[in-house]
Amino acid sequence: MQYRAKDDGNGKEVFLSGSFKFTDNDVFREIIKDMEDFAGHDYILDLDGLEYIDSAGLGMLLIAREMAEKNSLQLRLRRPQGQVQQMLQVTKFIDLIPCEA
């Protein structure tokens, strides 16, 4: 998985691309660490470029949710497509983390 981030002063958008699986744990830890420094703001994970997510990737999203709650962040998922959208729907992640089309 690759990512890039955009900070607009009021919030942060992180654009994920590629495949999100167990081997991306180290990369995702960078995102989680960044969340610690961004308390009280919006934090959006844009999934438009993400082509695949497995159960480990979903687990890491739960870690992000916990970190957001701990740091008073408003975590949202944005624009999931294809297999990623299906996984979020089947696993009911849209009930756990707000998701925008």
N, C-alpha and C positions, 0 to 999 in steps of 0.2 A: 504494500500500500504506500502511496505517496500522499503528501498533503502540503497545502500552502495556506497561510493565514492572512487575514485582512482585519486590521484594527481600525475602527472609525471613531474611537474616543468614547463612545457610549456602549460599545459592544464589540464582540469579536466573531468573525466568521471563519470557520476552518473548512476548507474544501478538500474532501477525501476523494481519491481516485484509485483505480486498480481493484485488487482483491484484498479483503479484510479478513485475515485468518490468524491462527495461533502464532505463526512466524512473525507477525506484525506487532507483537507484544512490546518490544523495545521502542518502536516508532510511536505507538500509542501512549506509552509512558511519558514521552515528551509533551504530548497534548495534555495529559492529565496534570503534569507538573505546571504547565502554563495556566491551567484552570485555577490552581492555588493562588496565583498572582493576580487574578482577575475578579476578585470577589465583588458582588453587588451589581454585576452587569449582565447583559444578554450574552449568551454563548451559543452560537449556532453551528451545528455540524451539517454542512451541505453535502449530501450524498449523491448528487446528480452524476458525478464522475465515477462512482463506485459501481463496479460491475458484478461483484460477488461478495457475499458475507457468509461465514460459517458460524457454528455455535460458539466458538471461541470469540469471534468478533462481536457476537451478540452479548457475550459475557463482559467484554470490555466496555460495551455501551452501558451496561449496568454499573460498572465501576465509575464511568463518567457521570452517570446519574447521581450516584452516592457522593461523588466529589462536588458536584454542583449543589446538592442540598447542603453539604457541609460548609460551603463557601458562599451561600446565598446567591447563587447564579441562577439565571433563568435559562436552562438548557432546552434547546429545541433541535429537532431533526428537520431537514429541509430537502425536498425534491428527490425522495428515493425512487429508483426506476427498476423495472424488470425483476430479476431474482431477489434483489435487495428489498424491494417493496413487498414482494410475496412473503419473504421471511418475516418481515416486520408485522405483516397482517396475520400470518398463521400463528406466530408466537405471541400475538396480542401486545407487542411492544408499543403500538400506538396508544395503548391505555396507560403505559408507564412513562413514556416520554412524549411530550407534544410533538406532533409531526405536521409540517406544512407541505402542501402540494407544490 
